[in-house]
Amino acid sequence: MTITITAFERSPDGGKGLARDTRVRWALEEVGQPYQVRLVSFAAMKAPAHLALHPFGQIPTYEEDDLALFETGAIVLHIGERHAGLLPADANGRSRAISWMFAAVNTVEPPILELVTARILEADKPWSKERMPLVEERVRARLAQLSARLGDADWLDGTFSAGDLMMVSVLLRLRASGLLDAYPNLAAYVARGEARPAYQRAFAAQLAVNIGHQGKPG
């Protein structure tokens, strides 16, 4: 069994760990599964071969024998179901962890991505200054809810799970905004996730790709 994932040949974030392949790398590192990485350019992502794996022309994808998957949440869930280390052994705990995975990508991440878009792609629009407080307030509302639920716990539901992996990955997108600083328990929560050896290995692997491409033509 050989696991192959795809990743950006040159990540838009320059190797800061925000590209979604980092989430899959992290999951594989947590469960101790070796994997190979096939790097793809932006042009290759729109080519028929990649579109056969990911119909929306994005990364990452996951290949294992005759199985091909796309969508980070689905891939991380698959890894957690196949290998111990990401999902609790008891059925109820497992279901709660999966609920947190969905919460991360369906409830918490959308307003954060909206903020990223507003700050990076829409900053020059004439209506940007008026819109930004509304976008930030939507993020703060979600952070306040999440902060209240986490309280002084280390993880969302007992021990570390795939739910935490996905939630920490989502919250990392807020680092540049400074909004997370207003919620010390969430900032500490993210720091705990980053401190995990598996995350450190995943981050280093993604960073190495981008460092390796610095200065190369094309």
Backbone bond lengths (Angstrom), bond angles and torsions (degrees), N, CA, C in turn:
res aa  C-N    CA-C-N  psi(-1)  N-CA   C-N-CA  omega(-1)  CA-C   N-CA-C  phi
1 M - - - 1.459 - - 1.521 109.48 -
2 T 1.322 116.59 120.48 1.450 122.12 177.11 1.510 109.20 -119.67
3 I 1.313 116.15 126.28 1.455 121.43 178.46 1.520 108.23 -97.76
4 T 1.323 116.28 129.20 1.458 122.00 176.92 1.516 108.77 -126.69
5 I 1.312 115.98 128.94 1.460 120.25 174.88 1.520 108.70 -117.53
6 T 1.323 115.67 160.03 1.457 119.54 174.96 1.520 109.38 -106.24
7 A 1.327 115.10 152.72 1.455 122.00 179.93 1.518 108.43 -149.11
8 F 1.332 116.06 162.29 1.454 120.83 176.73 1.524 110.80 -60.41
9 E 1.316 115.97 135.08 1.465 119.78 170.60 1.530 109.22 -62.51
10 R 1.324 115.33 -39.83 1.467 122.07 173.44 1.519 107.13 -136.11
11 S 1.305 116.77 109.14 1.458 120.92 -176.07 1.524 111.00 -70.93
12 P 1.327 118.33 138.28 1.466 120.74 178.12 1.522 113.24 -58.27
13 D 1.329 117.03 -26.39 1.468 119.45 -178.69 1.521 112.40 -89.05
14 G 1.324 117.47 0.56 1.457 120.69 177.64 1.516 114.71 70.95
15 G 1.337 117.09 16.49 1.459 120.28 177.34 1.511 114.65 97.95
16 K 1.324 117.49 24.83 1.463 121.12 -179.64 1.531 112.57 -85.51
17 G 1.320 117.69 2.23 1.456 120.84 177.55 1.510 114.38 86.13
18 L 1.327 118.19 10.27 1.456 120.73 -177.39 1.528 112.86 -90.48
19 A 1.322 117.13 -19.72 1.467 119.57 176.60 1.527 108.72 -64.43
20 R 1.327 116.05 144.56 1.462 119.55 -170.41 1.530 114.33 -69.57
21 D 1.318 118.27 -14.78 1.467 117.47 175.07 1.521 111.09 -64.96
22 T 1.351 117.21 -24.57 1.461 119.74 178.77 1.518 110.93 -61.61
23 R 1.331 117.54 -35.85 1.464 121.06 178.84 1.528 110.94 -63.09
24 V 1.322 116.32 -41.16 1.460 120.29 179.79 1.525 110.24 -71.36
25 R 1.318 116.43 -42.18 1.467 119.89 175.90 1.531 110.09 -56.51
26 W 1.321 115.61 -45.82 1.470 121.19 -179.06 1.524 110.27 -60.05
27 A 1.309 116.89 -46.16 1.469 120.31 179.94 1.520 111.19 -60.12
28 L 1.321 117.30 -44.42 1.463 120.58 -179.88 1.526 111.06 -65.98
29 E 1.325 116.91 -36.64 1.464 120.06 177.14 1.522 110.86 -67.01
30 E 1.328 117.79 -38.54 1.471 121.42 179.76 1.526 111.49 -62.06
31 V 1.321 117.39 -37.24 1.465 120.21 -177.29 1.523 112.18 -95.60
32 G 1.333 117.10 0.74 1.463 120.70 175.30 1.513 115.33 72.01
33 Q 1.335 116.71 32.64 1.454 120.07 179.88 1.531 110.96 -103.27
34 P 1.336 117.40 126.39 1.460 119.73 176.44 1.527 110.66 -69.43
35 Y 1.310 116.14 154.56 1.455 119.75 -179.20 1.524 109.77 -154.43
36 Q 1.298 114.53 158.08 1.454 121.59 174.80 1.522 108.70 -109.66
37 V 1.325 116.11 155.20 1.459 120.97 -179.57 1.524 109.32 -122.65
38 R 1.306 115.29 127.89 1.461 120.34 173.48 1.525 107.61 -106.40
39 L 1.320 116.12 115.41 1.456 121.05 -177.58 1.524 110.28 -82.78
40 V 1.326 115.66 136.78 1.462 120.02 -179.17 1.525 109.85 -126.70
41 S 1.309 115.68 142.88 1.460 121.44 176.12 1.526 108.60 -83.11
42 F 1.319 116.18 169.95 1.465 119.63 178.04 1.525 110.30 -63.93
43 A 1.329 116.79 -35.44 1.468 119.64 177.64 1.525 110.86 -66.48
44 A 1.331 116.64 -43.07 1.463 120.57 -178.92 1.521 111.72 -65.67
45 M 1.334 116.95 -28.19 1.462 120.20 179.88 1.524 111.68 -65.08
46 K 1.323 117.91 -23.29 1.455 121.92 -179.45 1.531 112.27 -100.15
47 A 1.316 116.62 1.67 1.460 120.78 -179.67 1.531 110.38 -81.65
48 P 1.339 117.59 156.48 1.464 121.70 -176.50 1.525 114.43 -53.81
49 A 1.333 117.33 -38.64 1.463 119.68 -176.82 1.523 111.07 -61.95
50 H 1.329 117.47 -42.58 1.460 119.87 -179.82 1.519 110.89 -76.87
51 L 1.325 117.37 -36.71 1.462 120.27 179.13 1.523 111.54 -63.51
52 A 1.314 117.01 -24.26 1.460 120.15 175.67 1.529 110.92 -68.26
53 L 1.340 115.88 -26.46 1.463 121.06 177.85 1.525 111.53 -90.89
54 H 1.321 115.97 -40.16 1.460 121.49 -178.48 1.530 107.90 -131.47
55 P 1.321 118.32 103.89 1.466 120.85 -174.11 1.518 114.58 -62.29
56 F 1.341 117.85 -16.37 1.457 121.09 -179.86 1.529 112.29 -101.47
57 G 1.330 116.50 5.37 1.453 120.57 174.85 1.506 114.82 65.21
58 Q 1.330 116.68 41.92 1.453 120.94 -179.90 1.529 110.31 -123.44
59 I 1.319 115.67 -178.68 1.465 121.72 173.16 1.517 107.32 -125.29
60 P 1.336 117.68 157.79 1.460 127.66 2.49 1.528 111.78 -91.74
61 T 1.313 114.10 167.29 1.457 121.19 165.28 1.521 106.96 -121.34
62 Y 1.328 114.97 166.74 1.468 120.97 -175.42 1.515 107.37 -137.81
63 E 1.329 116.32 125.44 1.460 121.41 177.82 1.528 109.56 -124.34
64 E 1.314 115.46 133.03 1.463 122.28 -179.31 1.523 107.72 -148.26
65 D 1.321 116.32 106.67 1.466 121.24 -174.11 1.523 109.08 55.62
66 D 1.329 118.10 -120.01 1.466 119.99 -178.05 1.521 112.88 -96.84
67 L 1.339 117.31 12.92 1.453 121.94 179.72 1.521 110.41 -102.37
68 A 1.323 116.29 131.62 1.464 121.89 174.38 1.519 108.25 -127.78
69 L 1.332 116.61 129.42 1.460 122.01 -178.02 1.521 110.12 -127.47
70 F 1.336 115.22 154.15 1.457 121.49 168.98 1.520 106.95 -135.78
71 E 1.330 116.93 171.29 1.462 125.85 -174.28 1.537 110.33 78.07
72 T 1.333 114.62 117.54 1.456 121.07 -173.36 1.523 113.36 -56.96
73 G 1.328 116.76 -44.89 1.452 119.36 -179.25 1.512 112.45 -59.94
74 A 1.332 116.01 -43.09 1.461 120.30 179.28 1.523 111.04 -64.75
75 I 1.323 116.69 -38.46 1.462 120.75 -179.62 1.527 110.49 -67.14
76 V 1.332 116.63 -46.37 1.470 120.11 -179.80 1.529 110.15 -63.69
77 L 1.327 117.34 -39.54 1.458 120.39 177.18 1.518 110.89 -62.49
78 H 1.307 117.03 -42.85 1.469 121.10 177.99 1.526 110.81 -59.82
79 I 1.321 116.04 -45.47 1.470 120.24 179.57 1.526 109.98 -61.32
80 G 1.326 116.12 -43.23 1.458 119.86 -179.75 1.517 113.13 -65.49
81 E 1.314 116.68 -32.93 1.463 119.83 179.58 1.523 112.41 -77.16
82 R 1.311 116.48 -27.10 1.472 120.51 -178.17 1.522 113.06 -88.16
83 H 1.330 117.22 -26.11 1.463 120.65 -172.28 1.530 110.27 -135.34
84 A 1.317 115.94 141.48 1.461 120.94 179.49 1.525 110.96 -70.04
85 G 1.344 115.41 145.08 1.449 119.51 173.77 1.512 115.19 129.08
86 L 1.343 117.26 -15.70 1.457 119.48 -177.41 1.521 113.76 -119.69
87 L 1.327 116.94 -19.63 1.457 120.84 -179.58 1.523 109.55 -127.91
88 P 1.326 117.83 138.03 1.467 120.84 179.25 1.527 111.29 -59.38
89 A 1.321 115.30 155.11 1.468 120.12 -179.53 1.520 111.83 -74.34
90 D 1.346 117.41 -32.47 1.464 118.89 -178.51 1.527 110.24 -80.43
91 A 1.329 116.59 145.59 1.459 122.52 -173.21 1.518 112.97 -60.60
92 N 1.331 116.79 -42.64 1.462 119.13 -178.36 1.524 111.84 -67.57
93 G 1.329 116.33 -42.81 1.454 120.21 177.56 1.523 111.32 -62.87
94 R 1.322 115.67 -37.62 1.463 121.83 178.02 1.528 110.22 -61.68
95 S 1.323 115.60 -45.78 1.460 120.02 -179.24 1.525 111.25 -65.19
96 R 1.324 116.55 -38.22 1.471 118.91 178.46 1.521 111.17 -66.09
97 A 1.322 116.83 -39.34 1.469 120.19 178.30 1.521 110.47 -62.28
98 I 1.323 116.64 -40.89 1.462 120.85 178.84 1.528 110.09 -66.06
99 S 1.334 116.75 -37.10 1.466 120.04 176.36 1.522 110.89 -58.94
100 W 1.336 116.53 -41.58 1.459 119.95 178.93 1.524 111.66 -68.30
101 M 1.321 117.80 -31.78 1.463 120.27 174.57 1.520 110.21 -61.02
102 F 1.327 115.89 -46.80 1.462 120.25 179.12 1.522 110.85 -65.44
103 A 1.322 116.99 -39.60 1.463 120.38 179.29 1.526 111.08 -61.05
104 A 1.322 115.98 -39.37 1.464 119.85 -179.22 1.527 111.53 -60.65
105 V 1.331 116.63 -48.27 1.472 119.54 -173.90 1.524 113.42 -88.44
106 N 1.338 118.22 -24.81 1.467 120.23 -175.93 1.524 113.96 -99.11
107 T 1.337 117.34 -28.22 1.461 120.38 -174.69 1.523 112.80 -112.13
108 V 1.312 117.67 -43.10 1.466 120.86 -175.16 1.529 112.25 -88.74
109 E 1.311 117.34 -40.85 1.467 119.50 -174.76 1.529 114.57 -70.38
110 P 1.341 121.73 -39.37 1.470 119.96 -176.56 1.526 115.24 -53.65
111 P 1.348 120.53 -48.69 1.466 117.49 178.24 1.525 112.89 -67.54
112 I 1.330 117.14 -28.54 1.468 119.78 176.75 1.522 110.27 -67.85
113 L 1.321 117.58 -42.81 1.463 120.75 177.66 1.523 110.55 -65.37
114 E 1.326 116.67 -35.23 1.457 120.17 176.73 1.532 110.02 -62.80
115 L 1.329 116.12 -38.86 1.463 120.13 177.83 1.525 110.57 -66.12
116 V 1.321 117.02 -43.78 1.462 120.90 178.59 1.526 110.08 -59.03
117 T 1.325 116.38 -44.71 1.460 120.79 179.22 1.523 110.90 -62.48
118 A 1.321 116.46 -43.89 1.462 120.48 -179.06 1.527 111.65 -63.41
119 R 1.326 116.54 -38.34 1.462 120.48 -176.96 1.524 112.79 -76.86
120 I 1.336 116.45 -35.24 1.463 119.36 -172.42 1.530 112.49 -98.92
121 L 1.327 116.69 -45.64 1.461 120.27 -172.15 1.525 113.87 -97.82
122 E 1.326 117.12 -19.30 1.458 118.79 -174.72 1.535 113.29 -118.85
123 A 1.314 116.82 8.15 1.473 120.37 -175.22 1.527 112.44 -61.82
124 D 1.329 117.70 -26.30 1.461 120.88 -177.43 1.526 113.20 -91.12
125 K 1.325 117.31 1.79 1.462 120.42 -179.08 1.531 109.72 -77.38
126 P 1.322 117.65 146.36 1.470 119.82 -177.63 1.525 114.03 -63.57
127 W 1.326 116.78 -22.87 1.464 120.33 -179.12 1.526 113.19 -97.00
128 S 1.326 117.14 3.20 1.461 121.01 -174.54 1.530 112.45 -62.26
129 K 1.324 117.71 -43.50 1.462 121.17 -176.13 1.525 111.38 -62.59
130 E 1.321 116.44 -38.26 1.458 120.19 179.77 1.519 111.78 -74.60
131 R 1.304 117.17 -32.89 1.472 121.15 -175.85 1.524 112.58 -79.23
132 M 1.325 117.29 -32.15 1.466 120.99 -171.70 1.524 113.78 -55.37
133 P 1.335 120.35 -44.61 1.474 118.99 179.34 1.522 112.72 -59.48
134 L 1.320 117.56 -34.36 1.464 120.65 178.94 1.522 111.08 -68.06
135 V 1.322 115.67 -41.44 1.466 120.81 178.99 1.521 110.02 -64.73
136 E 1.327 116.74 -45.37 1.467 120.77 -179.67 1.525 111.18 -63.95
137 E 1.316 116.97 -37.13 1.460 119.89 -179.15 1.521 111.28 -65.91
138 R 1.325 117.80 -35.06 1.468 120.53 177.09 1.525 110.56 -65.09
139 V 1.318 116.41 -37.59 1.462 120.15 176.62 1.525 110.11 -66.55
140 R 1.314 116.61 -46.45 1.469 120.45 -179.21 1.525 111.49 -60.17
141 A 1.318 116.73 -37.54 1.466 119.66 179.69 1.524 110.69 -61.13
142 R 1.318 117.13 -43.75 1.464 120.78 178.60 1.524 111.09 -67.70
143 L 1.325 116.90 -40.85 1.463 120.12 179.97 1.529 110.72 -63.63
144 A 1.317 116.54 -39.96 1.464 119.87 179.72 1.524 110.58 -63.06
145 Q 1.317 116.60 -41.49 1.467 120.56 178.81 1.524 111.05 -65.20
146 L 1.327 115.80 -44.65 1.460 120.37 -179.40 1.528 110.64 -66.32
147 S 1.329 116.58 -41.54 1.463 121.16 179.02 1.522 111.05 -60.51
148 A 1.339 116.01 -42.95 1.467 120.06 179.72 1.520 111.09 -63.51
149 R 1.326 116.82 -38.53 1.462 119.86 -179.04 1.531 111.20 -72.06
150 L 1.324 117.86 -41.19 1.459 120.82 -179.22 1.525 111.15 -67.40
151 G 1.323 117.26 -40.95 1.463 120.53 -178.77 1.517 111.42 58.53
152 D 1.339 116.59 -131.15 1.461 120.30 -179.98 1.527 111.97 -102.95
153 A 1.328 117.11 16.64 1.466 121.23 178.73 1.531 110.22 -75.23
154 D 1.318 115.77 155.48 1.459 120.02 176.52 1.518 111.53 -75.03
155 W 1.334 116.29 -40.19 1.468 121.78 -176.06 1.520 109.80 -132.16
156 L 1.294 117.39 169.51 1.460 122.30 -172.00 1.522 114.08 -67.26
157 D 1.330 116.87 -32.69 1.465 118.85 -176.67 1.528 109.75 -150.86
158 G 1.315 115.21 72.28 1.461 118.89 -179.62 1.513 111.93 83.81
159 T 1.319 116.73 -115.86 1.456 120.67 -178.57 1.524 111.71 -84.18
160 F 1.306 115.74 163.13 1.466 122.09 178.04 1.521 110.12 -56.67
161 S 1.327 115.98 138.85 1.467 120.24 179.77 1.521 110.11 -145.16
162 A 1.324 115.34 -179.65 1.461 120.85 175.98 1.523 111.05 -60.41
163 G 1.341 117.20 -27.77 1.458 119.97 176.07 1.513 111.62 -62.47
164 D 1.327 116.68 -41.75 1.464 120.83 177.20 1.525 110.93 -68.30
165 L 1.312 116.62 -40.63 1.469 120.70 179.38 1.520 109.90 -56.58
166 M 1.325 116.70 -47.76 1.460 120.39 -178.82 1.526 111.28 -69.04
167 M 1.340 117.25 -41.21 1.471 120.12 -177.11 1.526 110.92 -67.22
168 V 1.328 117.42 -44.43 1.466 119.81 178.30 1.529 110.05 -61.45
169 S 1.322 116.90 -42.17 1.469 120.63 179.64 1.515 111.36 -59.87
170 V 1.317 116.58 -39.40 1.461 121.42 178.93 1.530 110.59 -68.38
171 L 1.318 117.43 -46.25 1.465 121.53 -177.23 1.528 112.36 -65.92
172 L 1.320 117.02 -26.65 1.465 120.02 179.00 1.528 111.68 -59.55
173 R 1.312 117.22 -24.48 1.464 120.85 179.72 1.532 112.20 -67.29
174 L 1.325 116.58 -14.52 1.460 120.47 -178.07 1.524 113.41 -89.25
175 R 1.310 117.52 -4.79 1.466 120.14 -173.03 1.529 112.08 -54.26
176 A 1.312 117.31 -46.99 1.469 120.22 -176.12 1.521 112.25 -67.73
177 S 1.324 117.82 -25.49 1.461 121.00 -176.61 1.521 113.18 -77.71
178 G 1.328 117.55 -26.14 1.454 121.66 -176.77 1.519 114.04 79.68
179 L 1.331 118.27 -1.76 1.463 120.75 -176.73 1.522 112.52 -66.82
180 L 1.312 116.37 -28.15 1.462 119.72 -178.41 1.524 112.37 -68.61
181 D 1.336 116.58 -22.99 1.462 120.95 -176.24 1.529 112.33 -62.64
182 A 1.324 116.74 -23.30 1.460 120.10 -178.88 1.523 112.54 -76.88
183 Y 1.313 116.69 -5.39 1.462 121.84 -178.43 1.533 108.27 -127.85
184 P 1.349 117.04 83.36 1.465 120.77 -173.83 1.522 113.84 -55.62
185 N 1.326 117.86 -35.31 1.464 118.09 -178.72 1.530 111.09 -69.30
186 L 1.329 117.21 -32.98 1.468 119.73 176.89 1.530 111.04 -73.19
187 A 1.330 116.39 -38.83 1.468 119.61 177.11 1.524 110.33 -62.04
188 A 1.328 116.91 -40.70 1.466 121.27 178.29 1.531 110.58 -68.30
189 Y 1.311 115.77 -36.34 1.469 121.55 177.59 1.524 111.10 -61.21
190 V 1.323 116.05 -46.50 1.463 120.58 177.79 1.528 110.17 -63.05
191 A 1.318 117.08 -42.05 1.466 121.24 179.43 1.523 111.08 -61.02
192 R 1.336 117.11 -38.28 1.469 120.14 177.03 1.526 110.69 -63.52
193 G 1.316 116.17 -40.53 1.457 118.89 177.98 1.515 111.66 -63.51
194 E 1.323 116.48 -45.27 1.468 121.05 179.74 1.523 112.23 -63.77
195 A 1.329 116.84 -28.13 1.462 120.84 -177.48 1.523 112.81 -78.17
196 R 1.313 117.49 -12.77 1.464 119.24 -179.34 1.530 110.07 -65.39
197 P 1.333 118.11 133.66 1.467 120.47 -178.37 1.528 112.91 -54.40
198 A 1.328 117.33 -36.55 1.461 120.27 -179.43 1.526 110.61 -64.74
199 Y 1.327 116.89 -39.73 1.466 119.20 177.31 1.522 110.13 -66.06
200 Q 1.311 116.65 -42.59 1.462 120.37 -179.98 1.522 111.43 -58.35
201 R 1.330 116.59 -40.81 1.465 119.89 178.39 1.522 111.17 -67.13
202 A 1.320 116.50 -41.89 1.466 120.32 179.89 1.524 110.94 -64.65
203 F 1.331 116.24 -43.68 1.458 120.44 179.78 1.523 110.74 -62.73
204 A 1.329 116.04 -44.62 1.467 120.28 -179.03 1.524 111.19 -62.10
205 A 1.321 116.72 -38.44 1.461 120.54 -179.33 1.521 110.88 -66.88
206 Q 1.329 116.39 -41.42 1.462 119.48 179.82 1.526 110.61 -69.80
207 L 1.323 116.83 -39.71 1.459 120.78 178.86 1.519 111.05 -63.94
208 A 1.332 116.88 -39.56 1.467 121.20 -178.40 1.522 111.74 -59.92
209 V 1.321 116.32 -37.39 1.465 120.08 178.12 1.521 110.65 -60.20
210 N 1.323 115.86 -45.82 1.447 120.02 -176.20 1.517 112.88 -73.78
211 I 1.321 117.32 -36.17 1.461 120.21 174.74 1.522 110.13 -63.61
212 G 1.333 114.89 -38.54 1.456 119.37 179.75 1.509 114.06 -64.92
213 H 1.340 116.74 -23.54 1.465 120.07 -179.53 1.530 113.08 -97.70
214 Q 1.325 117.05 -4.04 1.468 118.28 178.64 1.524 110.10 -64.68
215 G 1.282 115.16 132.44 1.458 119.91 177.64 1.503 114.39 84.36
216 K 1.333 118.36 -8.74 1.457 120.25 178.17 1.521 109.65 -78.87
217 P 1.319 117.86 143.47 1.464 120.24 -179.65 1.529 110.30 -71.33
218 G 1.332 115.65 158.93 1.457 120.73 175.18 1.483 112.51 106.24
